[in-house]
Amino acid sequence: MNTLEKLEELRKKLEFRPKIDEASFSKIRIKDFTIPEVDYDSIDLSTEFLGKKLKIPLVILGWTGGSEYVKQINEILARAAEEMGIGIGCGSQYAAIENPGIESSFTVIKDLAPNALKIANVSATHLKKENFGAEELNKCIDIIDADAIALYFDTLQEVLKPEGEKNFKGLLEKIKESIPNVKKPIIVKGYGDGITRMDAIALHDIGIKYIDISGYAGPNKYVIEEYNLYKDSYDFSRNIAKVFQKWGTSTVRSILNVSGIYDNSQMKIIASGGIRTGINIAKCICLGANIAGVASPFLKTAEKDVENGKGPLQSIRLIKTFLEELKIAMFVSGSEKISDLTVDKIESF
Ligand SMILES: Cc1cc2nc3c(=O)[nH]c(=O)nc-3n(C[C@H](O)[C@H](O)[C@H](O)COP(=O)(O)O)c2cc1C
């Protein structure tokens, strides 16, 4: 069986399983070698992504907008990313495009993480606007000196918000038109919904080479809270966001939807959505992801770091924890380098 066939077999196996944990990490395990032919101290966790060298295949994903407090959060995370040699993304920069006065809450990222992999961010839906296109995307890139820009699809949230964008017709075409005019690669990103096989094929066909999964497991509770905020604008008998609580494609399945798309696929994958341990990172890479992205856990550490005023101590501690767990998972699976984490190291049950 070749790699593509192995990925497809796993995908099918996972298809009809009930969602035990939403990200599906518990449905697969890494094969454990009792006698690994590996020296723990020479395990190399480094990798390359978007032309940048990463000491660990990890990026802190964006969740911050623009404000004075967010500037402090971004400062903490940028310092942590730079020191630990991982990537950093910011949350939607649309506010800074509308109001250049708040740019500084984002520019701290380029000032404090000059060498780190950096990912700009804005909702794909803005491309529907008359005055929003490649020029604005390039502006977002410049603000943080980014290596790529993530266009996120918060589809479920948009449709649940009274003022959300509900017409997605033509968006793919708009993205396709932008690609040659945007100075850095475009990453298409989920927002808790994950990526289906049909999404993956459609994105591949318009020339997208980078996907950030953001599979189901992530921010659903925020959708529900947000819905509550607007509930007075509706005349419905219950919180409809709650009815859609279990919507979305799991992180594991989403990765397989993209990684097994074609033989020798050129698609590069950021695995995200519910990644909470270094073991999760190892599993994602075995399934075909290039690096992993984590958001919510850094929300907590960055808030603590801002509160304590002693620098990014808690955030760095969390990165070191991911690192150690990943390294141990690599050791017991007989993996000396990231490229040794392949689908052959995985089994499902
Ligand atoms: C409070 C909050 C705000 C977020 N804002 C953004 C955003 O502006 N842009 C974006 O692409 N993703 C945003 N996300 C999604 C995250 O980047 C990530 O895809 C998602 O939380 C899943 O990862 P996690 O399970 O590690 O949190 C947000 C998530 C949270 C929790």
The ligand as a MOL file (V3000), in Angstrom:
LIG
                    3D

  0  0  0     0  0            999 V3000
M  V30 BEGIN CTAB
M  V30 COUNTS 31 33 0 0 0
M  V30 BEGIN ATOM
M  V30 1 C -11.0760 34.2210 21.2640 0
M  V30 2 C -10.6660 33.7160 19.9170 0
M  V30 3 C -10.5010 34.6070 18.8590 0
M  V30 4 C -10.1050 34.1490 17.5930 0
M  V30 5 N -9.8960 35.0460 16.5860 0
M  V30 6 C -9.4160 34.6180 15.4020 0
M  V30 7 C -9.1000 35.5360 14.3750 0
M  V30 8 O -9.2330 36.7600 14.5040 0
M  V30 9 N -8.6530 35.0340 13.1980 0
M  V30 10 C -8.4900 33.6970 13.0020 0
M  V30 11 O -8.0520 33.2970 11.9200 0
M  V30 12 N -8.7820 32.7950 13.9550 0
M  V30 13 C -9.2330 33.2260 15.1470 0
M  V30 14 N -9.5080 32.3070 16.1320 0
M  V30 15 C -9.3560 30.8470 15.8410 0
M  V30 16 C -7.9890 30.3160 16.2870 0
M  V30 17 O -6.9320 30.8980 15.5580 0
M  V30 18 C -7.8980 28.7890 16.1210 0
M  V30 19 O -8.0670 28.4770 14.7680 0
M  V30 20 C -8.9480 28.0480 16.9300 0
M  V30 21 O -9.0970 28.6310 18.2110 0
M  V30 22 C -8.5950 26.5760 17.0940 0
M  V30 23 O -7.3850 26.3980 17.7710 0
M  V30 24 P -7.3220 26.0560 19.3470 0
M  V30 25 O -8.1940 24.8700 19.5830 0
M  V30 26 O -5.8650 25.7960 19.6340 0
M  V30 27 O -7.8320 27.2590 20.0770 0
M  V30 28 C -9.9230 32.7560 17.3850 0
M  V30 29 C -10.0800 31.8600 18.4610 0
M  V30 30 C -10.4440 32.3140 19.7070 0
M  V30 31 C -10.5760 31.3240 20.8190 0
M  V30 END ATOM
M  V30 BEGIN BOND
M  V30 1 1 1 2
M  V30 2 1 2 3
M  V30 3 2 2 30
M  V30 4 2 3 4
M  V30 5 1 4 5
M  V30 6 1 4 28
M  V30 7 2 5 6
M  V30 8 1 6 7
M  V30 9 1 6 13
M  V30 10 2 7 8
M  V30 11 1 7 9
M  V30 12 1 9 10
M  V30 13 2 10 11
M  V30 14 1 10 12
M  V30 15 2 12 13
M  V30 16 1 13 14
M  V30 17 1 14 15
M  V30 18 1 14 28
M  V30 19 1 15 16
M  V30 20 1 16 17
M  V30 21 1 16 18
M  V30 22 1 18 19
M  V30 23 1 18 20
M  V30 24 1 20 21
M  V30 25 1 20 22
M  V30 26 1 22 23
M  V30 27 1 23 24
M  V30 28 2 24 25
M  V30 29 1 24 26
M  V30 30 1 24 27
M  V30 31 2 28 29
M  V30 32 1 29 30
M  V30 33 1 30 31
M  V30 END BOND
M  V30 END CTAB
M  END
